[in-house]
Amino acid sequence: MKFVATRKSEQNRTVLDPWSVVHFASGLAAGLARVDRRLALGAAIAYEFIEQGLERKRIGQEMFHVAGPEAPVNALADVALFGVGLVLGERWNRSGETE
């Protein structure tokens, strides 16, 4: 398995693809917006389960423009990147607090 997708046909079949950046940015936005960590991570995990279910059906494949569900390692990387973004957003907010 390749680590990084370099072509559309490799989307969901590698650890990282262009959507990985979106997951990171979504986590960063949630952290900056001070979304509760449990709620944010729960939503990210729920999204991955919903996406897995949809991509196993024709309607989901058409919606996401993929041939099938993403590899489990890609889904895990998406959640991990969301989490990293979330923590960085939270840290940024705390860096402005007075001690």
Helices and strands as residue ranges (DSSP letters): G 8-10, H 18-32, H 37-55, H 58-64, H 72-95
